[in-house]
Amino acid sequence: MPARLYPIFETPFDSPTDLHFVGSALARVAEAHPDLVPLLDFCSVDPHEIAVAVGMVYPYEEDGLSDLDDLDFGPPEWYEPSAALPTLIRAIAAVRERPESLAAAIYDPSLRPADVLADLEVIAAQLETARQHETRFHFMQTS
């Protein structure tokens, strides 16, 4: 499965958009592009992914992650959508105005600005819906 950067909502709501396919283009460039990096401020880490990343468990262990279920990692951080929407709007404007800046940030010949823009626009629409439903969110970043 490709890396993704996508929103998780504290209280789920009905949405016409399937978020299972959103965020893969965005994830490829978010850490390298100066107008996209601020989105990472709204990430909440998944303790299980961190455990795999630092070698506490190995990804091929079937029961390795379940061993961590009894540990208290604390609650995830949640953010108000209204706090992130201005950041998303700036990111969308930056990609629209300077699509070549994506190629300058990261060498990836298959990365298309239209795909990054589509991810950003879907996420912005989802956050606007979350704001209307008064539910908080955080971004999940997978690798």
Secondary structure by P-SEA (a helix, b strand, c coil): ccbbbbbbbcccccccccccccccccccccccccccccccccccccaaaaaaaaccccccccccccccccccccccbbbbccccaaaaaaaaaaaaacccccccccccccccaaaaaaaaaaaaaaaaaaaaacbbbbbbbcc
